[in-house]
Each structure stands twice: as structure tokens, then as C-alpha cells.
Amino acid sequence: EIVMTQSPATLSVSPGERATLSCRASQSVSGNLAWYQQKPGQAPRLLIYGASTRATGIPARFSGYGSGTEFTLTISSLQSEDFAVYYCQQYSDRPPWAFGQGTKVEVK
Amino acid sequence: QVQLQQSGPGLVKPSQTLSLTCAISGDSVSSNTAIWNWIRQSPSRGLEWLGRTYYRSKWYTDCAVFVKSRITVNPDTSKNQFSLQLNSVIPEDTAVYYCARGGWGTTAGLFDSWGQGTLVTVSS
């Protein structure tokens, strides 16, 4: 099974600043990597798929990069609504689909 | 736009069966381009994919190995919904359970729509 590892666990950032989150896969997932945003009491929301394609309605300040085993999610200028937990997930090949343990982006 | 509405009890006794339903609007459980999944989330285990059902000329179901002996995922075409049953529950099955839609082909494991979540507590 593929294991997804995210870092850091918590990222403290001031509004308007840039945030960069990392995700590593235990083996290559090619470009089959998604990012989700989750706010308290809500289901995860798809942000990025195919490592770098924004889902419908996602603002351009969210960008994804990477392939193989190393991936990043960048939020170029944090807005108040962006403080949340972010998860990466591989959807390569077949189940089980694995999620990372999450990175919490909090207000500095 | 697809919407998923979950229903089911929030409290289950140990050794009993957890049962949840996910009603679909804006898509069909029999769609040839969608896959219907159950995922759970707990503080100790994070997000875990549990199982799925989908129709490709016939019905398919598969599940995660760690729950394979206890889980059933079934479609209900008459009500356009699908269900989760988890037998012989233990306190460690306490989690928020989500239903979610996956795509087809290379996006089978990409979840673009989610239910609202159901907190299920296993306790006597």
C-alpha cells in the first residue's frame, strides 16, 4: 500500500503571506495526486487534482506542483477563509486510496 | 450539481451493526461514469477509504482489506442511493463517516462530491 506523508503538521502563517505545504508518496503515484481542504465540521472539499489542476470554483491563489513522489500545494496570499486543514491523497492505480495525515494552516 | 445526503444513527452498541445510507441527487447510482464510496475519519486513524460500489454493465463492490470481513456496500436503484453496513463494531470504529463520489477510469479514486458526514459513536 502507498503511504502519504505530509509536512509540516502545522503551519503558522499571517494573512496575506504565502504558504507552502508538502506531500510525499512512499512510491510513485505519477500525477495522480489530489489536495483537499477541510474546515471544522465540514467534509473535505476537492481543491486540486492531477497534481496541478484546480477543481471548479477554486481560486487561482491555490496552485499545485509535482509528480512521482514529491508534491507541493502553495497558497499565494492567505485569506481568512483559507485557514483550515489540508490533505493530500493519491488515486493512482487501484484501491486502497491513501490520504496524508493533514497539515493545519493556522493564523500566526 | 450532485448532492449526497447521509442518514443513519449516530450511536451503535459494540458488537452490533452500523448502518448508513447515502441518497444521491443530481446523478445516478447506476451511472457508468461514477463510483460510490464510503470513507471515514477519526483523530487516531485519519481519513480511511472503506469501500465502494459501481455499475459497469453489472454491479461491482470492493472494500479495504482491514474491514473486508465486516463490511457491505450496496446500491439501491429504486431510491437512487447506496448504503454501508459494518458488522461487529468496536469502539475503534467510532468516526465520522462520509459518502463520496469518485470518477471513472484514472479518476476512480478522486472524490469530487462528499456527503455531510455522520458522527457514529460505538458505545454501550
Interface residues (C-beta under 8 A of the other chain):
Chain A: N32 A34 Y36 Q42 A43 P44 R45 L46 Y49 A55 Y87 Q89 Q90 Y91 S92 R94 P95 P96 W97 A98 F99 G100 Q101 G102
Chain B: G46 L47 E48 W49 R52 D62 A64 V65 Y98 A100 T106 T107 A108 G109 L110 F111 D112 W114 G115 Q116 G117
